[in-house]
């Protein structure tokens, strides 16, 4: 079976086409700047990277043009679009209504709409992607894999907030957690590598990228995670603030005469490492500046490392110990000094990093010394493959 996996942003579209017989990626790509005349697609196939400038003004047009690349005579990977039997969507916020991967129907779209306020950067784009697929590929079964679903195993004492309980009952205000597909994938991949039953493993997974979160996984289940009601909570990130004293928000709003929407924009898009350093929201550039002596950039990096190390230590409490730490995501897989900086802060827990082994990018590898009490890994995430597997399972069972 050939399955198309889509990850829709507000002005972008990422896609991969899988042959599930071999789990091979036949082609992949990304459409950027959807809705603008400068829109372009980068299509990857057979080791080639093809960039095409092509203005599209909505997700339907973007998906339609992307699909044409699969049958383009110059680099086609399928003879006909009929070979694509199902579509898997990366969906973000399903709240308490959805606790597992689902076949997409009108009820699922209703749930996405209900939680749009909690994922304003993500859920509307997910809906656009679903509606576009209905238009471009009518009748194809679609599966939704939610970022929040993996974390529905968190016990109530871990997800409830210390505010009046009526707000939980009225509005569902609680910790939900995100990046669930990634945390799920790398923890199960770790169990495969170690040839152990995940039921007997205590794992902390660190998904570090533009968005970043840490997760405590005990016996294969998420029992706590750093992101909260929305993907804004937890760690300081590239542009997101992460956790703050709540009074910081109200204080700044009063001083600057800001509306809630304006404050949300600052917390989501102008804070984090970029806000602290005053530099562009590109982690690599911030790290380079820190290494060149920029004190503000160095402070931002130190804060990032500290918050991650603090969450790892916290999750030792949540699980009564840690057996493994896994780094994944664009930063976690590639930024050697970040992994080093985090591990140096938790040597008291028995973490002993192997500096030479840590000199690795985007490769499955143990990066701790043999005598380390906690085994540390780099494992590249593959959320798209996880989505494709879930799509195959549900379509076959359906």
N, C-alpha and C positions, 0 to 999 in steps of 0.2 A: 504494500500500500504506500502511495505517495501522499505526504501530508505537508501542507503549507502552514508555517507558524508565523504569526504576525504580532508585532509589538507596536502599537500606535501611540504616538505622542501628539501634542496639539498641532504641531506643524511638521511632524516627521513620521516616517513609516519604516520600521525595520522588518526584514523578512528572511526566512530560510525555508528552502524546499528540501524535505527529507525523503529518502527511500528507506522505509522502515524495515525492509528485508535485511538490509545491511547497516541501518542507522547512519548511512552516509549522507552528508550535505551535498546535494546536487548543485545548488546555487544559493547565493545569499546576497543581501544588499541593504542599502538604506536610501530612502528618499528624504531629502532635506528641503526646508523652506517652502513647504506646501502652502499654497495660497499667495505666493509671490511670483512675479515674472522671472526671478532669478532661480526658481526651483531647479534642483538637479538630483540625479540618481547615481549612486555608485554601485555597480553590479559586479559581483565576484563569481567567477566560474572557471574551472580548470586552471586555477592558479593565476588567471587573468583578473585585472581590475579595470572595468570599463566605466568611465564617467561620461554621463550624457546630460547636457543642459536641456531641460524640457519643462516649460511652464505648465503647472497643474494648479488648479484652484480649489480642489477639495480632495478628500481621501479616496472617493470613488475613482476619480481620474488618476490618482497616484497608483492605486492598486491595479487598475486596468493597464496602465503603462508598464508597471513592474511585471505583471503576468506575461506581457508580450515578450519580455526578455527571455523567458523560459523556452519559447518556441522560435526565437530569432535564428534564422538559418546559419548565421555566422558562428553562433556558440550555443545552439539549442541543447537542452538536456531532456526534453520530452517532445513527443510528436504532436500532442494535443493537450489542451487544458482539461479534457475529460479524464486524463490520467490522475489528476489531483482529486483524491476521493474525500478528503476532509480538511478542515481548517481549525487550527488551534490558536486561541487568543490569549495573550498575557493580559489578565485583568488585575486591577489593583485592590479596590476596597469593596468587600462584600459584607462587612460588618458581622453581626451575629447571625445573619440570615443564611449565609452560605459557608459551610465548613468543609467542603471538599470540591474537587473538580466537577463540573456539570456540563451537560448538553445545554447549549444556549437556546433559550426560547424567550418569549415576551416577558415572562416572570423574572428572568435573570436581568434583562434590560431594565425592568422596573426597579430591581434592587440596586443596580448601578446608579440609577437616577436618584434613589433615596439617599445614597451615600456620597453624592457629588459634593456636598458642602464640606465633607471631611477629606476629600481627595480632589480638590478643584483643578489641579494640574494634570490629573491622570484619568479620572472616570469619564469626563466628557469626551476625551480622545478615544477611550475604549469603545464608547457607544458609537462614535463616528466610524470606527473601524468595522464594527459589527454591521451597521447599516450599509456601509459601502460594499461589504462582501455579499450581503443579500441582493444588492443591486447588480453587482458585477458577476457573481457566481450563484444565481438563485438555485435553491434546492440542495446545495451542498451542506452536509452536517457540520455544525460548528461546536467546538468545545471551549469552555472558559476555565482557565486555571488561575485561581486568585492568589495574590500575594499574601492575603490575610488568612487563607484557609489553614495553612500549616500551623498557625499559632492558636487555633481554636482549642488546643489541648491545654493551654495555660490554666492553672488553677485560679480560682476567683481571688484569692488573697494576693496573687501576683498581678492580676489585670485591673483590679478595682482602684480608683483614685480616692484620696482622702478629702473628698468634698461632699456636700449633702447628697445622700443616697438617692434622693428624688431625681437628681439630674441623670443618674444612670438609668433609672426606671423610665423617665420621660423622654430622654434624648439618646440613650445608649452611650453616654460618655464613659469611656473606659479605655484601657490599653488594647490595641488590636494587633500591632506589629506588622511588618512588611518584609519584603525580600524572602518570603517564605519558600518560594520555588527554589531559590538559590541555596538557602540553608538546608532544605530537604535534600537537594541533589548532592551537595558536597559531603554531608554527614553520611549518606548512604554509600557514596563512593569511597569514603574513608573506611567504612566497614568492609567493603569489598577488598580494598588494598590490604587491610590488616587481616583479612580472612577471619573475621570475628562476627558474632551476632551483635547487631546494633543494640539489642535489648540489654546488653551487659556493658554498654559504653557510656561514659560521661564526657560530652563533647561541647566545646565552645567554638562556634563558627563566627568568623569575623568577615563579613561582606563589606569590603571597603572600596568605594568608588565615588562618583559624584554625589550619590546618596550613600549612606553608610549605616550599618547596623550590626549589632552583636547579638548572638542567640545562645541560650543555654539549652542543650538537647540531652535529655536523660532518657535512656532506653528507647531512643528513636523519636521521642516526642518533645516538642517545644514546651518548656515550662516557664521560660521568661525570655524577653527580648527588649532591646533598647528603644526602638521606635514605639510610639504610643498611639494616641487617638488618630494621629495623622503621621505621614512620613517626615514631619518636621521635628519630632521629638528625639531624645537620646543624645547621640554623639554630636559634637560640632562637625559640620560637613563643609564642602567646598563653598556653598553659598547659603546653607541653612544653619540656623543658630544652634539647633539641638536644645537640650534642657536649659532653662533659665529660672531664676527666682521670678515667679509670676509678677511681682511688683515692678520688675524692670520694664515690662511691657506697658503697664498702666502709667508708670512714671514718664516714660518717653512719650507716650501718646498725649499726656497732659502738657508736657513741656513743649512739644513740637506741634500741638493741635492737630493730631493725626486721626483719621477715621480708622475703623477696624480693618478695612480693605487695604489701606495704605500701610498699616502696621504689619499685616500679613505679608504684603509684598516685600517689606524690609526684612522680615524674619526668614522668608523663603528664598529671596533672590539677592539680597545685599549684605548678608551676614556671614557667619562661618569664617573659614580661613581667608576668603576674599575680603570680607568686611574687616577682619582684624589686621590684615596685612596692607589693605588699600590697593591690592594688585588685582589683575584680571582674574576671573573665575576659572583658572586652569591650574590644577594641582601641580603639574610638572613645573610650570613657571614659578609658582610660589616656592617649591622646594629648591629650585635652582637659585632663586634670590636668597633664600635662607643660607644655602651653602656658600654664597658669595658675600655673606656678612650682613644682609639686610635684617636688622634686629626685629622689625615688626613681623617679617615673614618667619623668622626663627621662632618667635613667640607663638605664632599661629600653629606651626608644626608641633612645637612642644605641647601646646594645649590639646591638639588632636591626638597625639600619642598618649597623653595622660588620661584623657577621657576614655580611650579604648582600654588601656591597662586597668583603669578603675572598674570598668564594667566586667572585664575578665575576672578580676578579684571578687567582685560582687557575686558572680555566678558560681564561684567556688562555694559560696555560702548557700546559694539556691540548690545546688546539687550535692552538697556535703563532699566536695572534692571535684577535681577535673583530671581526666585521663589524657585528653587530646585537645590541642588548639589548632584550628585550621584557618589559614588566611586565604581569601578569595576575592574576586572582584578586580576591577582595573588597577586600583592602588594596591590592594592586598597581594595580587599576583606579581606585580611588576616593580614596586618601589622597595628596593632592598633596604634602604636606610630607615624607612618607616617601620618595617618589621623588626629591625634591629632596635630601634628606639623604643618600641612597645615592649619587646622581650626583656630589655635591660631594666624596665621598671617593675618586672614581676619575677626577678631572680629569687626573691625571698620565698616564692612559692615552689622553688625547685626547677624553674625553667632555665635551661642551659643551652643557649643558642650556639650552633656551629657556624662561625663567621664564614668559613669557606663554603659550606653547603648552602648557606643563605644567599650566596652570590648567584641567584637563579631568577629567571623571569618566565612566567606563564608555563610552568612545567610541574608535574606531580613530583614532589620530593619531600623527604624528611629533612628539616633544617635544624633540628636540635641534635645535641650530642647523645651518644648511647646511654650516658649516665643521667640524662635529664629526667627528672621525676615526672614531668609532663612532656609528652611527645608532641612536637610541633611540626605541622605540615604546611606546604603550599599545595592547594588543589584548585586548578582552574575550574570555574563554574561553567555549567552548560544548561542554563535555564530553558533554552529553546528545545534541547533534546528531551528534557523533563516534560515540557509541554506536549511535544510530539508523542511521547510514550503514553501520557495520560489521554491524549486525543485518540490514539489507537485503541487503548483499553476500553474507553467509553463507547466508541463507535462500534467496536466488535461486540461489546456486551449489549448494546442497544438494539 
